[in-house]
Amino acid sequence: AVVSTQSTGNLETLNIAHTQRGLSNIPSEFDQLTNLREIDLSYNKLSRVPEPIYRLENLRRANFSNNEISEMSSLTECWTEMVTLNLTGNKLKEIPACICKLSKLKRLYLNG
């Protein structure tokens, strides 16, 4: 596994950009990183945001740019602390309605 959640319980920032990640090699234990505030999964091969990441309710900054994401789950509204969300360079055809429920969101990047 990439992350041993037992030893990283206090982890606040995780950068696994440019690591050729797809849905099959994202640890399901990600949701145990309850102190995570910032995640960078840019420049990977994700077709969608992995479900365990939606359960990280303390996320403030997330970078999913330059993947293959074509839709966002309604679970996006769980990110109640999200301030910056980068979805640039994906395959989204429309702005997901659930993003409108992120009341603390200040920066949303959707180019490309």
C-alpha positions, 0 to 999 in steps of 0.5 A: 500500500502507498499509505499506512494509515496506522502511522499516518493518522495525523497526516495533513497533506498528501501529494501523490501527483504524477504516480500513474494512479488509477482507481485500482491502485488507490487504497480504500483506507484513505478515508481513515486519514481524517486529519487530511486537509490537502490532497494532490492527485493531479496528473494521474489516470483517474476516471472519477474521484475515488469514493474514500476521498469523498469521506475526508470531511476536513479536506480544504484543498484538493487537486484532481487536475489532468486526470480523466474524470468525467463526473463527480459524485453527489458525495462531493457535498461531504467536503464541507471545509473545501476552499480550493478545488482544482478539476482542470484538464478533465473530461467534465462536460458540465459543472456538477450541481453538488459543487454549489453546496460547498459553502466555503469554496472560494476557488474552483478551477475547471479549465479544459 
